[in-house]
Amino acid sequence: MTLPVVDKFADTSTLAQAVPREQLHSSIPPLADYWQHVQAALQADPPILLLNDKELPEANAQLAQKLAVAHPEFLKFTRDDKTNAPLRNEIMTVRKALPADFNGNAGPCAQAECWRVEMYDHFHNASTIAFADVSKQQVLGVSRQNYAQPDLSPRLVELASAIAGAAPEVQAILQDRNRQPDKKDFKTALQDSMCERSHHLCVAPTYVFENDALWAIVDLTDGKLVGTRWTDLGASGPKTVVTERSLENETTFRNFCEKVSSLSQSGWDMDYVITGSDGLQLSNVKFNGKQVLKNAKVLDWHVSYSTREGFGYSDAIGCPLFSAAVVIAYNGPKIEPIVKDGQEVGFAVVQDFRQPPWPTPCNYRYVQRFEFYKDGRFRVAQADFGRGCGTDGTYRPVVRIDLDAGGAGSVDTIAEWNGADWTAWDKEQWRLQDDAKFTNEGYQYRVMGQDGAGFYIEPGRGQFGDGGRGDKAFTYFSAYKPEEGEQDTVTLGTCCNKDYQQGPEHFIEPAEPLQGKDTVLWYVPQMKNDGNPGSEYCWADTRVKDGVANVEVWPCWSGPMFVPVKEAS
């Protein structure tokens, strides 16, 4: 019997008292300094807050920023289209471009030193991304990601810590103005605030006190504390000391982020690379010479806490260096055999992402697992390994799967099992997993190409033998567009919605026809964690074994199986 989750801090979510901006600026010098820079940027031409020489010490990084902010397409949304009034924009990141930024087609950047420049638009809550060739001093391309927030610049991470530390609500608890948060740079939301609706850029500096954590939710768009909330971490072992060197896993970056690897095994061929913030990406996947999967990856892990207040984190997973990832790759991908009844039936490509202090409180670990079988089946799976910032969390990975049902980019036909027959979809839409509407084999969807080949989609219901308790997934089918998630994507959607609004809905609203289109599957499972002894799930703990500390994990696996149509029973 599973015990009910008791949240001892259920009533501790508190919105901060309103404080006039002038008073905040006078009491928080870094905020006053930042606001002066914002005002100066709004008067500049173009109206963009740039990263300075200290923040970008490398000359080519400065040049890439200069090239981007001089490009007309990059400036398109920096002013109001009706009044020409300047809008608030700021450069967040300037880094060297990585292979995953181009999805295998680097073009001119394959032979040149290219840089990626990310700008956040506070007005539209959107990001603009430019790629610049510094050797030729030209911008090669510009893209726009709506409803998306890049990871914070170091300037904003430190500003959020200063705002949190100076707030009376936090000071009353810390009684130490100089104490720094244990976690500084998680994006977050809190119900009834502008953050919750993802209209503002927010971050949650988090202070850890043995078994409890204090969250200080900071609105960086308004420059103020939104509110605070306590969570229960449960008992755990001692903290791990993290060095800068341990975070910067140069070998993993060099071997799996800076170059694309290839794999051929058991009739399968594929390319793989660790992205900047979309985890391990597989592409050009073929079985017996026929392409079946163009691209698959995890864009985000949405982590929401508490059944009553909607707040949490949006975790990016990716490269350990020069990326937007909060949870970084732990070594490179591993190839593992899949054995059933003593026979090897396939193999799995597995990538581990973790924050180095894991499994201490407020640190996360996620694992991707791509399974490939000798009979042509494959599964795109992922798991949370805990431990997180509370015992009342729901984990929702945002998975993008670009199938190639008929091979070579053919047109897809989508059908759903209605309980008695297959019903074709004529337009983009979404569904919540309904376990009562599966075929006898457990299939919910069918994707077929023009040649009649394709795949049945079998959502997780706890049948795969990995301890998963069912995906309860939101599934979306959208018409393929390269700007909708194909490139390495910054945070998509908000962390804490309980309904279908997890980010992919932006690509199906308003709904477009699917006839004659290549389609993309978006899959967002929902796993509720449990820290109760005997029923742990999405959880990890440090316990004594043989007189030493031993990490125990209870992962929550999710993900659908794809079964070839022609070979299915």
C-alpha positions as MATLAB code, in Angstrom:
seq = 'MTLPVVDKFADTSTLAQAVPREQLHSSIPPLADYWQHVQAALQADPPILLLNDKELPEANAQLAQKLAVAHPEFLKFTRDDKTNAPLRNEIMTVRKALPADFNGNAGPCAQAECWRVEMYDHFHNASTIAFADVSKQQVLGVSRQNYAQPDLSPRLVELASAIAGAAPEVQAILQDRNRQPDKKDFKTALQDSMCERSHHLCVAPTYVFENDALWAIVDLTDGKLVGTRWTDLGASGPKTVVTERSLENETTFRNFCEKVSSLSQSGWDMDYVITGSDGLQLSNVKFNGKQVLKNAKVLDWHVSYSTREGFGYSDAIGCPLFSAAVVIAYNGPKIEPIVKDGQEVGFAVVQDFRQPPWPTPCNYRYVQRFEFYKDGRFRVAQADFGRGCGTDGTYRPVVRIDLDAGGAGSVDTIAEWNGADWTAWDKEQWRLQDDAKFTNEGYQYRVMGQDGAGFYIEPGRGQFGDGGRGDKAFTYFSAYKPEEGEQDTVTLGTCCNKDYQQGPEHFIEPAEPLQGKDTVLWYVPQMKNDGNPGSEYCWADTRVKDGVANVEVWPCWSGPMFVPVKEAS';
ca = [
       0.000    0.000    0.000;
       1.375    3.392   -1.020;
       1.295    5.942    1.763;
      -0.146    9.366    0.908;
       2.431   12.086    0.362;
       2.387   14.505    3.271;
       3.821   17.916    2.459;
       4.777   19.414    5.800;
       5.436   22.731    4.054;
       2.131   22.846    2.171;
       1.272   26.290    3.517;
       4.660   27.971    3.245;
       4.291   29.462   -0.245;
       4.361   33.213    0.383;
       4.318   36.095   -2.061;
       6.720   38.897   -1.179;
       5.508   42.294   -0.051;
       5.510   44.931   -2.777;
       8.476   47.294   -2.509;
       8.884   50.476   -4.609;
      11.549   50.138   -7.285;
      13.488   53.122   -5.922;
      13.717   51.486   -2.509;
      14.913   48.219   -4.029;
      17.585   50.011   -6.017;
      18.844   51.901   -2.996;
      19.159   48.736   -0.924;
      20.623   46.481   -3.643;
      23.549   48.203   -5.441;
      23.942   45.443   -8.091;
      20.272   45.909   -9.024;
      20.683   49.665   -9.311;
      23.754   49.180  -11.486;
      21.970   46.644  -13.693;
      18.957   48.912  -14.105;
      21.202   51.790  -15.185;
      22.621   49.542  -17.882;
      19.090   48.547  -18.950;
      18.049   52.189  -19.255;
      21.192   53.041  -21.201;
      20.553   50.126  -23.552;
      16.995   51.333  -24.220;
      18.445   54.659  -25.348;
      21.095   53.029  -27.511;
      20.910   52.122  -31.170;
      20.254   49.245  -31.366;
      18.438   48.991  -27.999;
      20.233   45.880  -26.717;
      22.023   45.305  -23.419;
      25.329   43.773  -24.485;
      27.793   41.568  -22.640;
      30.862   43.637  -21.773;
      34.563   42.874  -22.270;
      34.829   41.310  -18.815;
      31.905   38.985  -19.527;
      33.271   38.217  -23.009;
      37.042   38.338  -22.651;
      37.698   36.534  -25.934;
      38.052   38.851  -28.930;
      36.142   36.557  -31.298;
      33.232   36.362  -28.870;
      33.054   40.150  -28.836;
      33.236   40.179  -32.625;
      30.402   37.637  -32.908;
      28.222   39.780  -30.649;
      29.054   42.878  -32.696;
      28.187   41.116  -35.949;
      24.870   39.839  -34.567;
      23.626   43.178  -33.251;
      24.360   44.800  -36.615;
      22.266   42.296  -38.563;
      18.748   43.500  -39.604;
      17.065   40.129  -38.980;
      18.560   39.914  -35.488;
      17.183   43.408  -34.743;
      13.696   42.682  -36.094;
      11.991   42.479  -32.704;
      14.024   45.033  -30.780;
      11.514   47.823  -31.443;
       7.735   48.006  -31.421;
       6.462   47.531  -34.970;
       3.852   50.287  -34.576;
       5.515   53.001  -32.472;
       9.206   52.153  -32.981;
       9.633   52.343  -29.216;
      12.689   50.392  -27.995;
      11.951   46.999  -26.418;
      14.021   45.428  -23.682;
      16.474   42.903  -25.091;
      19.766   41.594  -23.758;
      22.475   39.240  -24.888;
      22.555   36.153  -22.691;
      25.175   33.872  -24.220;
      27.918   34.028  -26.817;
      29.676   30.705  -27.378;
      31.314   28.671  -30.097;
      28.820   26.770  -32.226;
      28.501   23.023  -31.607;
      27.599   20.251  -34.097;
      24.138   19.803  -32.585;
      23.327   23.436  -33.358;
      23.033   22.455  -37.030;
      21.465   18.975  -36.815;
      24.206   17.452  -38.946;
      24.247   20.211  -41.590;
      26.823   22.740  -40.424;
      27.209   24.213  -43.921;
      29.858   26.974  -43.931;
      30.477   26.413  -40.208;
      31.935   22.990  -40.917;
      35.146   24.692  -42.084;
      34.948   28.018  -40.240;
      34.979   29.273  -36.672;
      31.318   30.020  -36.008;
      29.779   31.461  -32.884;
      26.231   31.253  -31.498;
      24.750   34.458  -30.052;
      21.563   34.244  -27.945;
      19.414   37.272  -27.101;
      16.409   37.302  -24.771;
      13.420   39.519  -25.529;
      11.730   40.472  -22.234;
       8.807   42.055  -24.060;
       7.789   39.033  -26.141;
       9.276   36.349  -23.862;
      11.234   34.995  -26.806;
      14.789   34.282  -27.876;
      16.675   35.274  -31.006;
      19.686   33.211  -32.074;
      22.351   34.183  -34.597;
      25.279   32.248  -36.038;
      28.296   34.291  -37.072;
      31.416   33.385  -39.045;
      34.062   35.513  -37.337;
      36.731   34.837  -39.971;
      34.571   36.289  -42.746;
      32.876   38.697  -40.338;
      29.370   37.838  -41.438;
      26.152   36.496  -39.948;
      25.174   33.198  -41.560;
      21.705   32.764  -40.112;
      19.171   34.062  -37.594;
      16.283   32.174  -35.971;
      13.542   33.072  -33.507;
      12.170   30.834  -30.718;
       8.919   32.117  -29.258;
       7.852   31.374  -25.667;
      11.422   30.270  -24.987;
      14.017   31.493  -22.518;
      17.767   30.918  -22.810;
      19.854   30.121  -19.778;
      20.923   33.145  -17.776;
      24.068   35.144  -18.272;
      26.462   35.069  -15.281;
      25.466   38.678  -14.652;
      21.822   37.735  -14.110;
      22.668   34.665  -12.017;
      24.596   36.857   -9.590;
      21.932   39.559   -9.682;
      19.238   37.046   -8.720;
      21.355   35.930   -5.754;
      21.799   39.534   -4.647;
      18.057   40.249   -4.887;
      17.201   37.110   -2.950;
      19.820   37.682   -0.265;
      18.724   41.267    0.342;
      14.989   40.537    0.612;
      13.580   40.939    4.148;
      11.610   37.690    3.772;
      14.833   35.773    3.099;
      16.980   37.724    5.562;
      14.560   36.919    8.378;
      15.393   33.247    7.814;
      19.065   33.391    6.867;
      20.175   36.079    9.324;
      23.314   36.250    7.204;
      23.364   38.724    4.347;
      26.531   37.201    2.926;
      25.259   33.635    2.615;
      25.140   32.511   -0.990;
      22.425   30.189   -2.353;
      23.328   26.533   -2.778;
      21.649   26.642   -6.202;
      21.541   29.885   -8.152;
      20.484   29.415  -11.752;
      17.335   27.292  -12.066;
      14.490   28.916  -14.001;
      11.240   28.673  -12.088;
       7.648   29.770  -11.597;
       5.251   30.453   -8.720;
       1.478   30.374   -9.028;
      -0.335   33.742   -9.091;
       2.828   35.557  -10.164;
       3.904   36.740  -13.599;
       6.510   33.971  -13.525;
       3.865   31.235  -13.473;
       2.484   32.350  -16.807;
       5.999   32.451  -18.247;
       5.656   36.123  -19.149;
       8.717   37.094  -17.122;
      12.224   35.733  -16.786;
      12.504   34.129  -13.359;
      15.061   32.136  -11.398;
      14.980   30.371   -8.046;
      18.066   30.758   -5.826;
      17.730   27.877   -3.365;
      19.155   27.589    0.168;
      19.621   24.099    1.628;
      19.217   23.463    5.365;
      19.947   19.791    6.143;
      16.615   18.145    5.190;
      14.775   21.266    3.994;
      15.244   23.848    1.258;
      14.156   27.472    1.010;
      13.309   28.680   -2.478;
      13.524   32.389   -3.229;
      11.742   33.068   -6.516;
      13.196   36.147   -8.216;
      11.584   37.981  -11.144;
      14.499   39.308  -13.187;
      12.259   41.179  -15.583;
      10.960   43.358  -12.736;
      14.059   42.990  -10.549;
      12.321   41.831   -7.369;
      11.590   38.886   -5.110;
       8.302   37.236   -6.058;
       7.979   34.914   -3.086;
       9.440   32.114   -1.022;
       8.586   28.494   -0.436;
       9.996   25.662    1.699;
      10.274   22.061    0.504;
      11.104   18.833    2.318;
      14.257   17.141    1.065;
      14.138   14.055    3.238;
      17.189   12.631    4.950;
      20.399   12.323    2.977;
      24.117   11.968    3.310;
      26.715   14.716    3.584;
      27.161   17.306    0.872;
      29.679   16.657   -1.853;
      32.380   19.236   -2.453;
      32.279   20.245   -6.127;
      35.289   21.724   -7.860;
      35.216   23.721  -11.058;
      37.404   21.090  -12.695;
      34.932   18.312  -11.894;
      32.203   20.238  -13.736;
      34.294   20.812  -16.795;
      34.570   17.294  -18.106;
      36.837   18.078  -21.007;
      37.042   14.544  -22.339;
      33.285   14.199  -22.749;
      33.062   17.579  -24.413;
      35.896   16.881  -26.811;
      34.739   13.403  -27.832;
      30.949   13.715  -27.868;
      30.026   17.426  -28.094;
      32.582   18.788  -30.517;
      32.098   15.976  -33.014;
      29.359   13.659  -34.238;
      29.861    9.921  -33.646;
      28.490    7.031  -35.719;
      27.369    3.543  -34.736;
      26.594    0.390  -36.736;
      25.292   -2.691  -34.943;
      22.703   -5.469  -35.418;
      21.428   -3.990  -38.685;
      21.141   -0.493  -37.219;
      23.123    2.583  -38.317;
      22.957    6.013  -36.666;
      24.738    9.232  -35.739;
      24.749   10.664  -32.229;
      25.987   13.785  -30.467;
      25.527   15.432  -27.071;
      23.831   18.781  -27.636;
      24.192   22.046  -25.782;
      20.840   21.761  -23.991;
      18.738   19.004  -25.661;
      20.527   15.986  -24.230;
      21.809   13.145  -26.402;
      20.497   13.497  -29.949;
      20.239   10.567  -32.349;
      19.865   11.268  -36.058;
      19.881    9.515  -39.430;
      18.821    6.236  -37.821;
      18.512    3.378  -40.334;
      17.470   -0.252  -40.036;
      18.721   -2.594  -42.753;
      19.613    0.418  -44.862;
      16.216    2.158  -44.607;
      15.916    5.386  -42.632;
      13.305    5.138  -39.881;
      14.179    8.024  -37.571;
      15.506   11.413  -38.566;
      15.996   12.908  -35.122;
      15.178   12.194  -31.471;
      16.089   14.097  -28.294;
      14.823   15.502  -24.973;
      14.386   19.277  -25.063;
      13.677   19.836  -21.358;
      12.758   18.226  -18.075;
       9.857   20.130  -16.502;
       9.873   19.587  -12.738;
       6.930   20.917  -10.727;
       6.527   20.716   -6.958;
       3.516   20.717   -4.648;
      -0.038   19.750   -5.459;
      -1.300   23.227   -4.646;
       1.267   25.794   -5.765;
       2.560   25.626   -9.308;
       6.297   26.136   -9.094;
       9.422   24.256  -10.034;
      12.344   24.033  -12.435;
      12.935   23.712  -16.161;
      16.074   21.609  -16.442;
      18.172   21.498  -19.586;
      20.522   18.541  -20.116;
      23.580   18.672  -22.310;
      27.301   19.233  -22.749;
      29.496   19.871  -19.702;
      31.131   22.938  -21.270;
      29.953   26.024  -23.162;
      26.288   25.064  -23.167;
      22.961   26.060  -21.643;
      22.681   22.795  -19.706;
      21.932   22.876  -15.992;
      22.377   19.090  -15.657;
      25.494   18.018  -17.535;
      26.623   14.865  -19.299;
      28.361   12.373  -17.034;
      30.952   10.793  -19.279;
      29.913    9.846  -22.808;
      27.267    7.506  -24.244;
      27.509    3.796  -23.438;
      26.408    0.917  -25.650;
      24.769   -1.864  -23.648;
      23.405   -5.250  -24.801;
      19.700   -6.030  -24.305;
      19.359   -9.629  -23.123;
      16.115  -11.591  -22.792;
      15.918  -15.214  -21.682;
      19.666  -15.508  -22.028;
      19.657  -14.267  -25.645;
      20.932  -10.922  -26.877;
      17.967   -9.353  -28.686;
      19.313   -5.873  -29.254;
      21.346   -3.038  -27.797;
      20.814    0.320  -26.064;
      22.547    3.685  -26.367;
      22.545    5.190  -22.872;
      23.555    8.676  -21.729;
      23.735    9.786  -18.100;
      23.287   13.437  -17.063;
      23.819   14.528  -13.497;
      24.787   17.421  -11.294;
      28.037   16.388   -9.596;
      26.741   16.637   -5.983;
      23.917   14.192   -6.830;
      22.257   12.532   -4.892;
      22.415   15.252   -2.261;
      19.297   17.451   -2.005;
      18.456   19.849   -4.835;
      20.613   18.006   -7.346;
      19.267   16.082  -10.312;
      20.125   13.114  -12.477;
      18.465   12.174  -15.769;
      19.218    9.256  -18.094;
      18.327    8.792  -21.762;
      18.083    5.274  -23.190;
      17.522    4.476  -26.860;
      16.759    0.786  -27.355;
      17.180   -0.949  -30.729;
      16.061   -4.535  -31.372;
      17.101   -7.039  -34.009;
      13.468   -7.361  -35.159;
      13.234   -3.655  -36.085;
      11.543   -2.367  -32.942;
      12.999    0.598  -31.087;
      12.173    2.575  -27.953;
      12.923    6.173  -26.971;
      13.100    6.142  -23.163;
      14.235    8.446  -20.399;
      14.242    8.430  -16.601;
      14.617   10.689  -13.620;
      16.894    9.266  -10.923;
      16.019   11.830   -8.217;
      16.817   13.346   -5.848;
      15.490   16.771   -6.533;
      14.277   19.518   -4.229;
      11.256   17.860   -2.651;
       9.180   14.772   -2.020;
       6.165   16.072   -3.941;
       7.462   16.488   -7.477;
       6.098   15.661  -10.919;
       8.587   15.120  -13.737;
       7.647   15.806  -17.363;
      10.343   15.310  -20.015;
       9.618   17.054  -23.331;
      10.643   14.547  -26.007;
      10.824   15.313  -29.733;
      10.759   12.324  -32.129;
      10.959   12.948  -35.876;
       9.945    9.610  -37.407;
      10.577    8.641  -41.000;
       7.874    6.005  -41.345;
       8.202    5.418  -45.064;
      11.873    6.276  -45.357;
      13.689    9.213  -46.981;
      11.420   11.946  -45.640;
       8.163   10.545  -46.959;
       4.719   11.854  -46.127;
       3.257   10.462  -42.900;
      -0.298    9.326  -42.184;
      -1.315    9.476  -38.507;
      -4.050    7.263  -37.052;
      -5.322    6.709  -33.502;
      -7.002    3.598  -32.092;
     -10.484    4.629  -30.920;
     -11.231    1.396  -29.090;
     -12.569   -0.423  -32.142;
     -10.724    0.800  -35.241;
      -8.008    3.122  -36.534;
      -9.130    6.743  -37.007;
      -7.000    9.014  -39.192;
      -5.997   12.476  -37.999;
      -6.553   15.238  -40.525;
      -4.988   18.059  -38.508;
      -2.475   18.795  -35.767;
      -3.705   17.945  -32.268;
      -2.832   16.407  -28.905;
      -4.095   13.609  -26.669;
      -3.720   12.541  -23.075;
      -2.891    8.846  -22.775;
      -6.051    6.769  -22.375;
      -5.236    3.222  -21.296;
      -8.766    2.131  -22.213;
      -8.150    2.846  -25.901;
      -5.309    0.519  -26.824;
      -5.239   -2.380  -29.249;
      -4.767   -5.855  -27.811;
      -1.036   -5.400  -28.383;
      -1.036   -2.099  -26.467;
      -0.820    0.274  -29.446;
      -2.372    3.753  -29.376;
      -1.106    5.345  -32.609;
       0.013    4.279  -36.059;
       2.331    6.269  -38.308;
       2.627    5.058  -41.904;
       4.402    6.250  -45.019;
       3.108    6.167  -48.577;
       4.630    2.727  -49.119;
       2.527    1.214  -46.308;
       5.502    0.809  -43.986;
       5.591    2.510  -40.650;
       5.291    2.000  -36.922;
       2.746    1.316  -34.233;
       3.350    3.423  -31.118;
       3.062    1.630  -27.782;
       3.055    4.070  -24.814;
       4.460    3.008  -21.473;
       1.952    1.418  -19.087;
       4.456   -0.341  -16.830;
       4.884   -3.251  -19.269;
       8.535   -2.806  -20.234;
      10.097   -4.391  -17.139;
      12.074   -1.314  -16.091;
       9.994   -0.348  -13.043;
       8.026    2.333  -14.876;
       4.523    2.868  -13.507;
       2.948    4.221  -16.707;
       3.635    7.334  -18.752;
       0.260    9.147  -18.524;
       1.703   11.043  -21.450;
       0.564   14.028  -23.457;
       1.146   13.213  -27.146;
       1.225   15.824  -29.915;
       1.595   15.465  -33.672;
       2.716   18.569  -35.562;
       3.584   19.236  -39.184;
       7.349   19.297  -39.590;
       8.988   22.727  -39.609;
      12.768   23.027  -39.146;
      12.424   26.040  -36.820;
      10.218   24.052  -34.427;
      12.736   22.227  -32.273;
      15.124   20.795  -34.838;
      18.032   22.959  -33.706;
      19.366   22.914  -30.166;
      16.445   24.559  -28.380;
      16.385   26.817  -25.345;
      13.785   26.238  -22.616;
      10.410   25.388  -24.168;
       7.249   26.328  -22.301;
       6.872   26.644  -18.544;
       7.960   24.183  -15.892;
       4.764   23.799  -13.946;
       1.586   23.545  -15.986;
      -0.447   20.457  -15.118;
      -2.347   20.360  -18.418;
      -1.285   19.864  -22.037;
       0.474   23.241  -22.113;
       3.978   21.840  -21.830;
       5.509   23.735  -24.767;
       4.713   21.633  -27.879;
       1.204   23.089  -27.992;
       2.742   26.206  -29.505;
       3.490   24.139  -32.620;
      -0.107   22.922  -33.096;
      -2.070   26.100  -32.314;
      -3.746   27.071  -34.512;
      -4.006   23.552  -35.912;
      -2.726   23.006  -39.450;
      -3.700   20.147  -41.814;
      -1.545   17.010  -41.664;
      -2.429   15.609  -45.075;
       0.595   15.412  -47.315;
       2.929   16.481  -44.511;
       5.957   15.069  -42.799;
       5.086   14.968  -39.089;
       6.843   15.269  -35.743;
       5.810   13.412  -32.580;
       6.104   15.231  -29.260;
       5.811   13.019  -26.200;
       5.541   14.385  -22.634;
       5.182   11.684  -19.946;
       4.193   12.527  -16.362;
       5.858   10.788  -13.413;
       4.989   11.548   -9.788;
       7.866   11.046   -7.378;
       7.638    9.275   -4.032;
      10.140    9.391   -1.188;
       8.247    7.128    1.213;
      10.227    4.057    2.373;
       9.079    1.003    0.479;
       7.415    2.873   -2.385;
      10.213    5.119   -3.657;
       9.930    6.403   -7.232;
      11.879    9.112   -9.068;
      14.051    9.060   -5.978;
      17.588    8.528   -4.718;
      19.113    8.340   -1.275;
      22.447    7.812    0.406;
      22.275    4.950    2.872;
      24.782    2.971    4.874;
      25.886   -0.369    3.458;
      28.822   -2.337    4.779;
      29.760    0.629    6.921;
      30.118    3.061    3.990;
      27.851    5.396    2.112;
      25.913    3.677   -0.671;
      23.702    5.454   -3.203;
      20.378    3.732   -3.872;
      18.143    4.827   -6.747;
      14.531    4.224   -7.714;
      14.320    5.635  -11.272;
      11.055    6.419  -13.022;
      11.348    5.290  -16.642;
       9.056    6.445  -19.422;
       8.900    6.353  -23.189;
       7.072    4.618  -26.060;
       8.031    1.551  -28.089;
       7.884    1.723  -31.894;
       6.874   -1.539  -33.567;
       7.176   -2.000  -37.363;
       3.734   -2.186  -38.980;
       4.632   -4.982  -41.373;
       6.092   -7.144  -38.641;
       3.558   -6.500  -35.891;
       1.010   -9.131  -34.977;
];
